[in-house]
């Protein structure tokens, strides 16, 4: 009986560690907001050439799309490149445009966790040019890294793991999971525990009746 009990305890411990490691593996941490914003600003840098602004270090629109695609979904990269640049005589020129909204890290901003693969950031803009506007950024975890899933609602919807979760109402602050999240490892452990207790009681009853 003692050996059986020890074996059951060991099996339970192994199962628990396995479920715990699985749950931790799904936690990707928070998006590297400052790093992604720095890369985004770097890709948008331009230089002067004969009083004309051209993209810095990129010769074709296709190349520029690939560069932007390193930090955002392809659909967003395509829109950014098409709306801000044009290719003329083998050079990528910058289209005339107003200033753009970017994160002011000297001021507070709202940072919300939608789920393990999706975070949202918003920050009210300041200054006369952006009065009444709000910067909105969606970060999604895709192919093992955090990228921009949307920015200022340029795309009509945000796809996370193949599903659209735009307009979701289960957002929570900080590192908390949505109310709809389920903890399957916990449920499984409870079930295993009940089965073990039942087995021990059954064995104890048989020994007492012997």
N, C-alpha and C positions, 0 to 999 in steps of 0.2 A: 504493500500500500504506500509505504514511504517513497519507494522508487518511482512508482506511478505518479505520485503527487509532484515529485521533483521534475519528472519529465514534462508534465503538463505545465508547470511553472516556466520551464525553459522555453517550451513551444510558444506559450503566451508572450514571453518577453521578446522572442524573435519576431513574431507577428507584429507586435507593437512597434518595434524599431523599424521594421520594413514600412509600415503605414506612415510612421512619423517622417521618415526620409522622403517618401513619396510626396507628402504634403509640403515639406520644405522645398522640394525641387520645383514646385509650381510657383514659388514666390520669386518673382524676377527683381524685386526691389523697386525703387522709384526711378523714373526717367532721369537721365543726367541733363537737367534743364539748362544749366549754364554752358555745358560743353556743346549741346546741340545748337543753342542760340549763337554761340561763337562761330561754329561751322557755317551756319546759315548766313550770318553777316559776312563771313569771309568769302563765300561763294558769290555774294552780291556785289563785291568790290569792283570798281571800274577804274579806268585810267584815261587820261586825256591824250588824244592824238590828233593834232591839227584842229584843235577846238571841238573835236567830236569825242563823245564818251564811248568807249568800247569795253567789252567784257575783259577782265584781267586774266590773261593766261589761257583763254579758251577760243578756239578758232572756228568751231562749227556749233550749230544748234544741237545736233545729236550728242556731241561731246558734253555740252552744257547740261543736257537732260540727264545724262549718265551721272554727272557730278552731283546734281541735285537729288538724283535717285538714291544716293548713298545715305541720305538723312530723311527722306520722305517717301511716301507711296508714289508709284509711277504716275498715277493720274494727277496728283498735286504737282509733281515735278514738271510735267508737260504743260500744265496751265501756267505755272510761274514763268517758265522759259518763253512760252508763246506770248505772254502778256507784257513781258519786260524787255525782251530782246528781239532783234531781227538780224538776219544774215545778209550782208551787202558786200559784194566784191571780195569774198573770202574772209570777211571779218564779222564778228558778232558785235553789233552796235546796240547801245542801250536806247530804248524808246523813251520819249519824254513822259514824265510822270511826276506826280506829287510825292512827297516824302512817305515813308512807310512806317507802320506801327511796329515797335519792337519792345521787348521787355525792359523795363527800368528796374534794375536790381537794387536801386537805392530806395525803392518804395515797396510797400506791401502788395502782394497779389494773392488771389485765391487759388489754391491747389487742391483738387478733389480727385479722390480715387473712385473710379466707376467700378472696376473689377481688376483682377490681377494683370490683365493685358491692356488696360485703358485708363489713362489719367487725363484730367482736364485742367487747364490753367486759364485764368481770366484776370485782366487788370484794366481799370479805368484809365483812359488816356488823359494827358494834361496838355495845356497849350491851346492857343486859338485855332491852330490848324486841325487838331483832332478833338475839339470840344464835343462832348456828348458821345464819343465813340469808345468802344471797349475792345481791347485785344483779346482774342480767343484762340487757344491752341489746344489741339487734341494730340496726345502722345499714345501710340499703340506699340505693343511688343510683337514683333514679327520676325521670323527667321533668326531668332536668337539675339535680337537687339532692339533697343528703343528707337523709334523714328517718329517723324511728324505724320499723323494720320489725317490732319486737317489744320487749316490756319485761317482764322477770320471767316469761317464758314464758306470758304471758296468751293469746296465740294458739297453737294447736297446732302450727303450722308457719310458716316464714318463706319468702315467695315473692320471688325475685329474678329480674327480667326474665321473669316468667311461669312460672318453674320453681321447684320446691321443692328447696332444698339443705340442709334440716334434717338434722342428723346426719352431715354430711360429714366425712370423715376426712383431707382434704387441707389442713387449716389450717396456715398457716405464720406465723411471727412477723414483725413489722416490715413492710418493703416488699417482701418476697420473694413471688414468685408460687407458687401451688400446684405440686406436683411433676407434676401432670397437665397443666399449661399447655403449649401448643405455640406456638412462635415462627414462624408462617407467613411473615412477611417475611424472616426469615433463610433459611428453606428455599428461598424463591423466588429470593433473591439468589445462593445457592449454585448453583441450577439455571441461572440466567442466566449466571453466571461460567463454568460448564462449557461451556455452549453457545458462548460467545464464544471460549473457548480452542480448542474444536473447529473453529470457523469460521476462526480465524486459522491453525491448523495446516493445514487443508484448502487455504486460499488460498496459503500458503507452499509447500506441496507442488506445487500446480498451476504456480506460477511457476518452481519449480526444474526441472519436467519440460518446461517450454515451450522 
